[in-house]
Amino acid sequence: MKLVEPPSCSALSSIVFIGRNHRGQWIAQEQNGLYGGLFVSRAQAIKYALFENGRHPETIVELQRVIELDMGKSPDLSQHAA
């Protein structure tokens, strides 16, 4: 039996930005810093974003500008309260 980690976020309103950093690597990051990651391909960044946001492609925004992964900011958890 394969165990899968549950998604970090269940809120439909959570926007996930994907794009490339200054080195050309793919980034996926939730707008409030709740989750994010660095990926070798656009497809992997989108796959991760879909898993984390509960399979809501309408909440994924691909940016044309450079985006840097910022895992140091504190997530705004008030928007994700149950």
Summary of the structure (lengths in Angstrom):
residues: 82
radius of gyration: 12.5
end to end distance: 29.6
largest distance: 41.2
contacts: 204
relative contact order: 0.29
helix: 22%
strand: 21%
